[in-house]
Amino acid sequence: MRRTPPARKAFTLVELLVVIAIIGILVALLLPAVQFARESARRMSCSNNLKQLALAVHNFEAANNRMPSSFHPTAAQANGNVDGWSCQAQILPYLERGDLYDRIDFSSTYNQQIQIPGANGPQRLAAVKVEVLACPSEVNRHIRVNAAGPEHAPLNYGCNLGIWFVYDRTTGKTGDGAFVPVTQISPGEYQDGRTNTLAFMEVKTYTPYYRNAGLANPPPPTIGGVCALGGQFKVDSGHTEWVDGRAHQTGCTTFFGPNAKVHCNVGGIPYNLDWNNQQEGVGTAPTCAAVTSRSFHPNIVQAAMMDGSVHSFSNSIALGIWQGMSTRNLGETASVE
């Protein structure tokens, strides 16, 4: 007698489709958890960068009995303008970048520095990336280039310049922030307490901004009134020059709250931008600035305090508290707690 061969066991098409659907659902459920874990790691790395910056300022103070200025002036140019090195450049030796610091001639502008060796040949010092100045969550970390090649490297941490007024070149008056142009503040000036005074805040690279409106007495605007103040519009170069001590490059103010949307329509295109009445070292109008702290971390910005601690601040923080933490000696009782 002939035996009937046993039936072959296999998935039917319907069963295979069900398995694929289940796998798809599991992946969809897992993906947000993976993204959350990655963002947590990036946020922790960003927090560590801020702490290193705050500790570098402490080490600078220990060596000089003064804090670094926000704008270290160079020799005057033929047109009378003065460039200035950033606070971040001044603390390079304490960020384990003494190799860069030793090549800087602080009496000359960053555009006149001797080129330094690089993997692809000599390069501008200003175009060298300083990794501790870059947040891992930043999406625009590329080097800024011009017709001659790499020009500037961006940064994500601005030094605290106070609320609004930063500097008057004519009188030498400086603002109320943790760092000020030209002058190296003495430790005793932090009368509000270092625990309650901001040191560095997150900023976004390639931020659009207005500059050099040159108003003699710029009125503090509402968030919707910034556009009317005008000035020279720069489409995407804010916070792209870690060497430059001017407010819109390496500074930050608390005139508006964390991640505030300062929208202006320029040429039919909406921009979320910053505003600086006058570049430090250029012209005679005072420097007043709305340079907002922004980040890619959801609903927060991170900031280091002058005591070296690092905290996350919600977009919904009361503006008065946020501004109070940016002044060093106005007697506010604002606290991070």
SVG drawing of the C-alpha trace seen along z (x, -y; Angstrom):
<svg xmlns="http://www.w3.org/2000/svg" viewBox="-5 -109 57 111">
<polyline fill="none" stroke="black" stroke-width="0.4" points="0.0,0.0 1.2,-3.5 1.6,-5.9 0.3,-9.4 3.3,-11.8 2.8,-13.9 1.6,-17.5 4.4,-20.1 4.2,-22.5 4.7,-26.2 3.3,-29.7 0.4,-30.7 0.4,-34.1 -2.1,-35.4 0.1,-34.2 3.2,-35.8 1.4,-39.1 0.2,-38.9 3.8,-38.3 5.1,-41.3 2.4,-43.5 3.2,-42.5 6.9,-43.2 6.0,-46.6 3.9,-47.5 6.7,-46.5 9.2,-48.6 6.8,-51.6 6.5,-51.2 10.2,-50.8 11.3,-53.7 10.2,-56.6 11.9,-54.9 15.1,-54.7 14.8,-58.3 14.1,-59.3 17.2,-57.4 19.3,-59.1 18.1,-62.6 18.7,-61.9 22.3,-60.9 22.7,-64.1 21.2,-66.2 23.6,-64.7 26.6,-65.4 25.4,-69.0 25.1,-69.4 28.7,-68.1 29.9,-70.7 28.3,-73.5 29.8,-72.3 33.3,-72.3 32.8,-75.9 31.7,-77.0 34.7,-75.1 37.0,-76.7 35.9,-80.1 36.6,-79.1 40.1,-78.1 40.6,-81.4 39.6,-83.2 42.0,-81.2 44.8,-82.1 43.9,-85.8 41.7,-86.8 39.4,-88.1 36.7,-86.8 37.3,-86.8 35.6,-89.7 33.0,-89.0 34.9,-91.1 38.7,-91.3 39.6,-94.3 42.3,-94.1 44.3,-97.1 42.1,-99.6 41.9,-99.3 42.4,-102.1 38.7,-102.9 38.6,-103.2 36.7,-99.9 37.9,-97.4 37.4,-93.6 37.3,-91.6 38.1,-88.0 35.4,-86.0 35.1,-84.8 35.2,-81.3 38.6,-82.0 40.1,-83.4 39.4,-80.2 40.8,-77.8 43.7,-76.7 41.2,-75.4 39.2,-73.5 42.2,-71.5 42.8,-73.5 46.0,-75.2 47.2,-74.3 44.9,-76.8 45.3,-79.4 49.1,-79.4 48.7,-80.4 46.5,-83.4 47.9,-86.9 45.1,-88.7 46.4,-92.1 45.4,-91.3 42.0,-90.4 41.1,-86.8 41.3,-87.7 45.0,-88.4 46.1,-85.2 48.7,-82.9 47.2,-79.8 47.7,-76.6 48.4,-73.0 45.4,-70.9 44.6,-67.5 44.0,-69.0 46.7,-71.6 46.9,-75.0 43.6,-76.5 42.3,-79.5 42.4,-79.4 38.8,-80.7 37.6,-77.7 38.9,-75.1 36.1,-73.3 36.2,-73.3 34.1,-70.3 33.2,-71.4 31.4,-74.4 29.1,-72.2 25.8,-70.6 25.2,-67.1 21.6,-68.0 22.5,-70.9 21.5,-70.1 23.7,-72.8 27.3,-72.1 29.1,-72.6 31.9,-75.0 31.0,-78.4 32.8,-78.9 33.4,-81.8 35.0,-82.0 38.4,-81.3 37.3,-78.2 36.6,-77.4 36.1,-80.7 34.5,-80.2 33.4,-77.4 30.0,-77.8 29.1,-77.3 26.1,-76.5 26.9,-78.2 26.6,-82.0 28.0,-83.8 25.6,-85.7 25.5,-89.4 22.5,-90.3 19.0,-91.4 19.3,-94.1 22.0,-96.8 25.5,-95.4 28.0,-98.2 28.4,-101.9 31.7,-102.4 31.6,-106.2 31.2,-106.1 32.7,-102.7 29.6,-101.7 28.9,-98.0 25.8,-95.8 24.6,-93.8 25.5,-90.3 28.0,-87.7 30.5,-88.9 30.9,-92.3 32.9,-93.8 36.5,-95.0 36.4,-94.8 37.4,-91.7 35.0,-91.6 36.3,-91.0 34.8,-88.1 33.3,-90.4 30.9,-91.9 28.6,-88.8 26.5,-90.1 23.4,-88.1 25.3,-84.9 27.0,-82.7 24.4,-79.9 21.7,-82.2 23.7,-83.8 23.7,-82.4 27.1,-81.9 26.5,-80.2 23.2,-79.5 22.4,-77.4 22.0,-79.1 21.4,-77.8 24.0,-78.1 23.3,-80.0 20.7,-82.2 19.4,-85.1 19.8,-88.6 19.6,-92.3 22.6,-94.4 23.8,-98.0 20.5,-99.9 22.6,-102.4 19.8,-103.9 21.1,-106.4 18.6,-105.2 17.0,-102.0 13.6,-101.4 13.2,-97.9 10.7,-96.4 7.9,-93.9 8.4,-90.6 6.4,-91.8 8.2,-95.1 11.7,-93.9 11.2,-93.9 10.4,-97.7 13.8,-98.5 15.5,-97.3 19.2,-97.3 21.4,-95.3 19.9,-91.9 22.1,-88.8 20.2,-85.7 22.1,-82.9 25.4,-83.9 24.6,-84.4 26.5,-82.2 28.8,-81.0 32.1,-82.6 33.4,-81.2 36.3,-83.6 34.2,-86.8 33.3,-88.4 30.2,-90.3 26.8,-89.7 25.2,-88.1 28.1,-85.6 29.2,-84.4 26.8,-86.1 23.2,-85.7 20.7,-88.0 17.5,-87.3 15.3,-90.0 13.1,-87.2 12.5,-83.9 14.0,-80.5 13.1,-79.4 11.1,-82.6 9.9,-83.0 10.9,-86.4 9.4,-86.3 10.2,-88.9 9.2,-88.7 12.1,-89.8 11.6,-89.7 8.5,-87.6 10.3,-84.9 9.6,-84.5 12.7,-84.3 13.1,-83.6 15.9,-86.0 18.0,-88.0 18.7,-91.8 21.8,-93.8 21.6,-97.6 25.3,-98.0 28.3,-95.7 30.7,-96.1 33.8,-98.1 31.9,-99.6 30.5,-103.1 29.4,-105.0 25.8,-103.8 25.2,-101.6 25.1,-97.9 21.6,-96.7 20.7,-93.2 17.9,-90.7 19.9,-87.5 17.7,-84.7 18.7,-81.4 17.4,-78.5 18.1,-74.8 17.0,-71.6 16.1,-69.9 12.3,-69.7 10.7,-72.6 13.9,-73.5 17.2,-75.2 20.2,-74.1 22.4,-76.6 25.4,-76.6 25.4,-78.8 28.5,-80.7 28.9,-78.2 29.5,-75.4 26.1,-73.7 24.0,-73.0 20.2,-73.2 17.4,-72.8 15.0,-75.7 11.5,-75.3 10.1,-77.5 7.4,-78.5 9.7,-79.9 8.5,-83.3 10.3,-86.0 11.1,-88.0 12.9,-85.0 14.8,-84.2 16.0,-87.8 16.8,-88.0 19.2,-85.1 21.1,-86.9 22.1,-89.9 25.0,-89.7 24.4,-92.5 20.9,-93.9 19.7,-92.3 17.1,-89.9 16.1,-86.8 15.5,-84.7 16.8,-81.1 17.1,-78.0 15.4,-76.0"/>
</svg>
